[in-house]
Amino acid sequence: MAILSNARWWLSNGYRCLRQWWAGWTRTDEKKTEAAMAVLMSLYASRPDLQEVYPEARQGNLGRLVNWATGVSHKGWNDSSYEVLKPWASSYAAAPSVPPESAPVPWATAWRTSQAAANALPVTFEVMQERGSADISNHLMTLCLLVREFGLKNIVELGTRDGNSTLALLEAGRGIDAHVTSVDVEPCLAAKRRVQGAGLLDYWTFVQADDMQLQPPQIPVTIDLLFVDTSHLYAPTLAELNKYSAYLRDGSWIALHDYVSFAGVNRAVHDFVTSNPFRVRFYSFMHQNGLALLRWQQRA
């Protein structure tokens, strides 16, 4: 792109974009700030690697680029531009920035890649982008991975709500002829409509009930994956783990959402694992409310 090779354009326009985007930036030393940004924009224009990693900077969205400059100028990581950026370290550190997680998500590219893969997941990708799934969206692909890569065919979901996790489990399971049994005290009408709309009804059984009152055959006698997203309270969660672990086979998985955001969940997981010493493998994901994964072993 001609613009990216034109440092003069960046010096005259890039900083203008920054000032528009960060109108609230302190102006205590505006000349120094302006000089610091001119150096950064000139560097960006000269380095194709920065242009590739921070493409949003072309439109004046400079938060991540400034994060990078702050890290390099303070020797947070090694980079050949350290000596160029070092004199302006305080200016970069004082500038507004964004968390690394704010990088633009390449949804379109990921969707096209999924469509070309052996495990296309178009429904799950759609759910992940919906505002209503914001509390769990980044964990849905983990659930899909478990189902497909470990061949988990008998799936029990405790807590359905609007069906975000339900759709991901069903779509992943369809490829291996799996079946999902979902249990919720509510009728979950929205989830039912969504599952029907996605053409996944043949792989699903919904039971409106208190999950602590169910017995076989409403519960599969062998559970390959148990997903728990219910009350988030300590006692009920621990009771669910104790009850349903009786139906797990050797190598089965348990997944619990909201491991971070609800103390009752992480306490229940802790007590369940410690009451079954060396029989459970534990993996914790701390982002987006948290997800705890447990792998059950029949013998220690």
C-alpha positions as CSV (number, residue, x, y, z in Angstrom):
1,M,0.0,0.0,0.0
2,A,1.4,3.4,-1.0
3,I,0.3,5.0,2.2
4,L,2.2,2.6,4.3
5,S,5.4,3.4,2.4
6,N,5.0,7.1,2.8
7,A,6.4,8.2,6.1
8,R,5.5,11.8,5.4
9,W,1.8,10.8,5.2
10,W,2.0,9.1,8.5
11,L,3.8,12.1,10.1
12,S,1.1,14.5,9.0
13,N,-2.0,12.2,9.2
14,G,-1.2,9.4,11.7
15,Y,-0.8,11.7,14.7
16,R,-3.9,13.6,13.7
17,C,-5.8,10.3,13.8
18,L,-4.3,9.6,17.2
19,R,-5.4,12.9,18.6
20,Q,-8.9,12.4,17.3
21,W,-9.0,8.9,18.8
22,W,-7.5,10.0,22.1
23,A,-9.0,13.4,22.6
24,G,-8.6,13.1,26.3
25,W,-4.9,12.6,26.4
26,T,-3.1,14.9,28.8
27,R,-1.6,18.0,27.1
28,T,1.0,18.8,29.8
29,D,3.9,18.3,27.3
30,E,2.2,18.2,23.9
31,K,5.3,19.0,21.9
32,K,7.2,16.1,23.4
33,T,4.1,13.8,22.9
34,E,3.9,15.0,19.3
35,A,7.5,14.2,18.7
36,A,7.2,10.8,20.3
37,M,4.3,9.9,18.1
38,A,6.1,11.2,15.0
39,V,9.0,8.8,15.8
40,L,6.6,5.9,16.3
41,M,4.6,6.6,13.1
42,S,7.8,6.9,11.1
43,L,9.0,3.6,12.5
44,Y,5.6,2.0,11.7
45,A,5.8,3.2,8.1
46,S,9.2,1.7,7.7
47,R,8.6,-1.8,9.2
48,P,6.3,-4.2,7.3
49,D,6.3,-6.5,10.4
50,L,4.6,-3.8,12.5
51,Q,2.1,-3.1,9.7
52,E,1.2,-6.8,9.6
53,V,0.9,-7.3,13.4
54,Y,-1.0,-4.0,14.0
55,P,-3.1,-3.5,10.8
56,E,-5.7,-1.4,12.7
57,A,-3.1,1.4,13.1
58,R,-3.7,2.2,9.4
59,Q,-7.1,3.6,10.5
60,G,-5.6,5.5,13.4
61,N,-6.5,2.9,16.0
62,L,-3.1,3.1,17.7
63,G,-3.7,1.6,21.2
64,R,-1.9,-1.7,20.6
65,L,0.9,-0.1,18.7
66,V,1.5,2.3,21.6
67,N,1.5,-0.7,24.0
68,W,4.2,-2.3,21.9
69,A,6.3,1.0,21.9
70,T,5.9,1.2,25.7
71,G,7.2,-2.3,26.1
72,V,10.1,-1.9,23.8
73,S,11.2,1.5,25.2
74,H,11.1,0.1,28.7
75,K,13.0,-3.1,27.7
76,G,10.0,-5.2,28.5
77,W,11.1,-7.3,25.5
78,N,13.9,-7.1,23.0
79,D,13.5,-5.3,19.7
80,S,15.9,-3.7,17.2
81,S,14.1,-0.4,17.6
82,Y,14.9,0.0,21.3
83,E,17.4,2.8,20.8
84,V,15.0,4.7,18.6
85,L,12.1,4.5,21.1
86,K,14.0,4.8,24.4
87,P,14.2,8.6,24.5
88,W,10.4,8.7,24.3
89,A,9.6,6.0,26.8
90,S,7.8,8.3,29.3
91,S,5.5,9.6,26.6
92,Y,4.5,6.2,25.4
93,A,3.9,5.0,29.0
94,A,1.6,8.0,29.7
95,A,-0.5,7.5,26.6
96,P,-3.8,5.7,26.7
97,S,-3.5,2.1,25.6
98,V,-5.6,-1.1,25.3
99,P,-5.2,-4.6,26.7
100,P,-3.6,-7.1,24.3
101,E,-6.9,-8.9,24.2
102,S,-8.4,-6.0,22.3
103,A,-6.7,-7.1,19.0
104,P,-9.3,-7.2,16.3
105,V,-10.7,-10.8,16.0
106,P,-10.3,-12.2,12.4
107,W,-13.8,-13.7,12.4
108,A,-14.2,-13.8,8.6
109,T,-10.9,-15.5,8.1
110,A,-11.5,-18.0,10.9
111,W,-15.0,-18.8,9.6
112,R,-13.6,-19.5,6.1
113,T,-10.8,-21.6,7.6
114,S,-13.4,-23.6,9.5
115,Q,-15.5,-24.1,6.4
116,A,-12.5,-25.7,4.6
117,A,-11.6,-27.9,7.6
118,A,-12.8,-31.4,8.4
119,N,-14.8,-30.1,11.4
120,A,-16.7,-27.1,10.0
121,L,-18.5,-25.3,12.9
122,P,-20.6,-22.5,11.3
123,V,-23.2,-22.5,14.0
124,T,-20.7,-22.2,16.8
125,F,-18.9,-19.4,15.0
126,E,-22.2,-17.5,14.7
127,V,-23.0,-18.0,18.4
128,M,-19.5,-16.8,19.5
129,Q,-20.1,-13.5,17.8
130,E,-23.5,-12.8,19.4
131,R,-23.7,-10.4,22.2
132,G,-25.8,-12.8,24.2
133,S,-22.9,-15.3,24.4
134,A,-20.4,-12.7,25.7
135,D,-20.0,-14.5,29.1
136,I,-19.0,-17.9,27.5
137,S,-18.2,-17.3,23.8
138,N,-14.4,-17.9,24.1
139,H,-15.0,-21.2,25.8
140,L,-17.3,-22.7,23.2
141,M,-14.5,-23.8,20.9
142,T,-12.8,-25.6,23.9
143,L,-16.0,-27.5,24.4
144,C,-16.1,-28.4,20.7
145,L,-12.5,-29.5,20.8
146,L,-13.2,-31.9,23.8
147,V,-16.2,-33.4,22.1
148,R,-14.6,-34.0,18.7
149,E,-11.0,-34.8,19.5
150,F,-11.8,-37.1,22.4
151,G,-14.8,-38.7,20.8
152,L,-17.2,-37.8,23.6
153,K,-20.6,-39.2,22.5
154,N,-22.7,-39.2,25.6
155,I,-22.9,-35.6,26.8
156,V,-25.0,-34.2,29.7
157,E,-25.4,-30.5,30.0
158,L,-26.7,-29.2,33.4
159,G,-28.0,-25.7,32.8
160,T,-29.2,-24.7,29.3
161,R,-30.6,-21.1,29.5
162,D,-30.5,-19.6,25.9
163,G,-28.6,-22.6,24.5
164,N,-25.2,-21.1,23.7
165,S,-23.2,-24.0,25.0
166,T,-26.0,-26.4,23.8
167,L,-25.5,-25.4,20.2
168,A,-21.7,-25.8,20.4
169,L,-22.0,-29.2,22.0
170,L,-24.6,-30.3,19.5
171,E,-22.7,-29.1,16.4
172,A,-19.4,-30.7,17.5
173,G,-21.2,-33.9,18.5
174,R,-23.0,-34.2,15.2
175,G,-19.8,-35.1,13.4
176,I,-19.3,-38.1,15.6
177,D,-23.0,-39.1,16.0
178,A,-23.0,-37.9,19.7
179,H,-26.1,-37.1,21.7
180,V,-26.6,-34.2,24.2
181,T,-29.0,-34.4,27.1
182,S,-29.7,-31.0,28.5
183,V,-31.4,-30.4,31.9
184,D,-32.8,-27.2,33.2
185,V,-35.5,-26.2,35.7
186,E,-36.8,-23.7,33.1
187,P,-38.5,-24.5,29.8
188,C,-35.7,-22.8,27.8
189,L,-37.9,-21.9,24.9
190,A,-35.3,-19.7,23.2
191,A,-32.8,-22.6,23.3
192,K,-35.4,-25.0,21.8
193,R,-36.0,-22.5,18.9
194,R,-32.3,-22.1,18.3
195,V,-31.6,-25.8,18.3
196,Q,-34.5,-26.4,15.9
197,G,-33.4,-23.6,13.6
198,A,-29.9,-25.0,13.5
199,G,-31.2,-28.4,12.4
200,L,-29.8,-30.2,15.5
201,L,-33.0,-31.6,17.1
202,D,-32.1,-35.2,16.2
203,Y,-29.1,-35.1,18.4
204,W,-30.8,-33.5,21.5
205,T,-32.9,-34.4,24.4
206,F,-34.2,-31.7,26.7
207,V,-35.4,-32.5,30.2
208,Q,-37.1,-29.8,32.3
209,A,-36.4,-30.9,35.8
210,D,-34.3,-30.4,38.9
211,D,-31.1,-32.3,37.9
212,M,-30.7,-33.7,41.4
213,Q,-34.0,-35.5,41.1
214,L,-33.2,-37.4,37.8
215,Q,-32.3,-41.0,37.6
216,P,-31.6,-43.4,34.6
217,P,-32.8,-43.7,32.0
218,Q,-33.3,-39.9,32.0
219,I,-29.6,-39.8,32.7
220,P,-27.3,-41.7,30.4
221,V,-25.8,-44.6,32.4
222,T,-22.4,-43.7,30.9
223,I,-21.4,-40.0,30.6
224,D,-18.5,-39.0,28.5
225,L,-18.8,-35.2,29.1
226,L,-20.6,-33.5,31.9
227,F,-21.0,-29.7,31.5
228,V,-22.2,-27.8,34.5
229,D,-23.5,-24.2,34.4
230,T,-26.3,-24.1,36.9
231,S,-26.8,-22.3,40.2
232,H,-23.1,-21.4,40.7
233,L,-23.6,-22.0,44.5
234,Y,-21.2,-24.1,46.4
235,A,-23.5,-26.8,47.9
236,P,-25.6,-27.5,44.8
237,T,-22.6,-27.5,42.5
238,L,-20.7,-30.0,44.8
239,A,-23.8,-32.1,45.0
240,E,-24.1,-32.2,41.2
241,L,-20.4,-33.2,40.9
242,N,-20.8,-36.0,43.5
243,K,-24.1,-37.3,41.9
244,Y,-23.1,-37.3,38.3
245,S,-19.5,-38.5,38.7
246,A,-21.1,-41.9,39.5
247,Y,-22.0,-42.1,35.8
248,L,-18.6,-41.2,34.4
249,R,-16.4,-43.7,32.7
250,D,-12.6,-43.8,32.9
251,G,-11.3,-40.9,30.9
252,S,-14.6,-38.9,31.0
253,W,-14.5,-35.1,31.2
254,I,-16.3,-32.5,33.4
255,A,-16.4,-28.8,32.4
256,L,-17.7,-26.1,34.7
257,H,-18.3,-22.6,33.5
258,D,-17.9,-19.5,35.8
259,Y,-15.0,-21.0,37.7
260,V,-13.5,-17.6,38.3
261,S,-16.6,-15.3,38.6
262,F,-18.4,-17.5,41.3
263,A,-16.6,-18.5,44.4
264,G,-19.1,-21.3,45.0
265,V,-17.9,-23.0,41.8
266,N,-14.2,-22.9,42.5
267,R,-14.7,-24.0,46.0
268,A,-16.9,-26.9,44.9
269,V,-14.3,-27.9,42.3
270,H,-11.5,-27.7,44.9
271,D,-13.4,-29.9,47.4
272,F,-14.5,-32.4,44.7
273,V,-10.9,-32.8,43.5
274,T,-9.4,-33.1,47.0
275,S,-12.1,-35.6,48.1
276,N,-11.0,-37.8,45.2
277,P,-7.2,-37.5,45.5
278,F,-5.2,-38.4,42.5
279,R,-8.3,-39.5,40.6
280,V,-9.0,-36.2,38.8
281,R,-6.9,-34.2,36.4
282,F,-7.5,-30.5,36.8
283,Y,-7.1,-27.7,34.2
284,S,-8.2,-24.1,34.9
285,F,-8.9,-21.4,32.3
286,M,-9.1,-18.0,34.0
287,H,-10.4,-15.8,31.1
288,Q,-14.0,-14.8,30.5
289,N,-15.5,-15.9,33.9
290,G,-13.4,-19.0,33.9
291,L,-13.7,-22.6,32.8
292,A,-12.6,-25.6,34.9
293,L,-11.9,-28.9,33.1
294,L,-11.6,-32.1,35.1
295,R,-10.7,-35.5,33.7
296,W,-12.0,-38.5,35.7
297,Q,-10.0,-41.6,36.4
298,Q,-11.7,-44.7,37.8
299,R,-8.6,-45.6,39.9
300,A,-5.9,-43.4,41.3
